[in-house]
Amino acid sequence: MEFEIISRVREIFDRTTKQASEVSEALAVIEPVPPFGGRGTVTVLLTGAALLSIALLGGVGLTAMVIMLIALGIIFLILTNVFGISFDVDPSEVFRYGGAPW
């Protein structure tokens, strides 16, 4: 029983060390530039702050896009239902003024 546990722990350790080089190569992309490139707490904090800010800015961008689409939908509903403006567009009118022969 003990030998099984030790072999499993060794197996997990071997797999982890094999993957450590791949992970370090992937993390080299987001490693700070030379003034901040030392190995220490500042590097870890700077990298973490950069990743967190990228995630937050991406979320802000997606949220703004969703809010804009909702606002455009509300404007469309107000114009069609309240003011009675219709937005019927014939596809032939859209493509009639192009350079194609049709």
C-alpha positions as CSV (number, residue, x, y, z in Angstrom):
1,M,0.0,0.0,0.0
2,E,2.8,2.4,0.9
3,F,4.7,1.6,-2.2
4,E,1.6,2.4,-4.3
5,I,1.3,5.8,-2.7
6,I,4.9,6.6,-3.2
7,S,4.8,5.5,-6.8
8,R,1.8,7.7,-7.5
9,V,3.4,10.7,-5.8
10,R,6.5,10.1,-7.9
11,E,4.4,9.8,-11.0
12,I,2.6,13.1,-10.3
13,F,6.0,14.8,-9.5
14,D,7.5,13.5,-12.8
15,R,4.5,14.8,-14.8
16,T,4.6,18.1,-13.1
17,T,8.3,18.6,-13.8
18,K,7.8,17.7,-17.4
19,Q,5.1,20.3,-17.8
20,A,7.1,23.0,-15.8
21,S,9.3,23.8,-18.8
22,E,6.3,24.2,-21.1
23,V,4.6,26.5,-18.6
24,S,7.8,28.6,-18.2
25,E,8.0,29.0,-21.9
26,A,4.4,30.1,-22.1
27,L,4.9,32.6,-19.2
28,A,7.9,34.1,-20.9
29,V,5.5,36.0,-23.2
30,I,4.1,38.0,-20.3
31,E,7.4,38.4,-18.4
32,P,8.3,42.0,-17.6
33,V,11.0,43.9,-19.5
34,P,14.6,44.4,-18.1
35,P,14.1,47.2,-15.6
36,F,11.4,45.1,-13.9
37,G,12.7,41.7,-15.0
38,G,14.4,40.6,-11.8
39,R,13.2,37.6,-9.9
40,G,11.4,38.8,-6.9
41,T,8.2,40.0,-5.3
42,V,8.0,43.1,-7.5
43,T,8.1,41.0,-10.7
44,V,5.3,38.7,-9.4
45,L,3.1,41.7,-8.3
46,L,3.7,43.5,-11.6
47,T,2.8,40.5,-13.7
48,G,-0.3,39.8,-11.6
49,A,-1.4,43.4,-11.9
50,A,-0.9,43.4,-15.6
51,L,-2.9,40.2,-16.1
52,L,-5.7,41.5,-13.8
53,S,-5.9,44.9,-15.7
54,I,-6.1,43.1,-19.0
55,A,-8.9,40.9,-17.7
56,L,-10.7,43.9,-16.3
57,L,-10.4,46.0,-19.4
58,G,-11.6,43.2,-21.5
59,G,-14.7,42.9,-19.3
60,V,-15.3,46.6,-19.4
61,G,-15.1,46.5,-23.3
62,L,-17.5,43.6,-23.5
63,T,-19.9,45.2,-21.1
64,A,-19.9,48.5,-23.0
65,M,-20.6,46.6,-26.2
66,V,-23.6,44.8,-24.7
67,I,-25.0,48.0,-23.2
68,M,-24.6,49.7,-26.6
69,L,-26.5,46.9,-28.4
70,I,-29.3,47.1,-25.8
71,A,-29.5,50.8,-26.2
72,L,-29.7,50.5,-30.0
73,G,-32.5,47.9,-29.6
74,I,-34.4,50.2,-27.3
75,I,-34.0,53.1,-29.8
76,F,-35.2,50.8,-32.6
77,L,-38.3,49.8,-30.5
78,I,-39.1,53.4,-29.6
79,L,-38.9,54.5,-33.2
80,T,-41.0,51.7,-34.6
81,N,-43.6,51.3,-31.9
82,V,-44.0,54.9,-30.6
83,F,-43.3,57.0,-33.7
84,G,-44.3,54.5,-36.3
85,I,-41.2,54.8,-38.4
86,S,-40.5,51.7,-40.4
87,F,-37.1,50.5,-41.5
88,D,-38.0,48.3,-44.4
89,V,-35.0,48.0,-46.7
90,D,-35.1,46.1,-50.0
91,P,-31.8,44.3,-50.7
92,S,-31.9,45.4,-54.3
93,E,-31.8,49.0,-53.2
94,V,-28.7,48.3,-51.1
95,F,-26.8,46.7,-54.0
96,R,-28.1,48.7,-56.9
97,Y,-25.5,51.5,-56.6
98,G,-22.5,49.2,-56.7
99,G,-20.1,48.7,-59.6
100,A,-21.4,45.3,-60.5
101,P,-23.4,44.9,-63.7
102,W,-26.6,43.8,-62.1
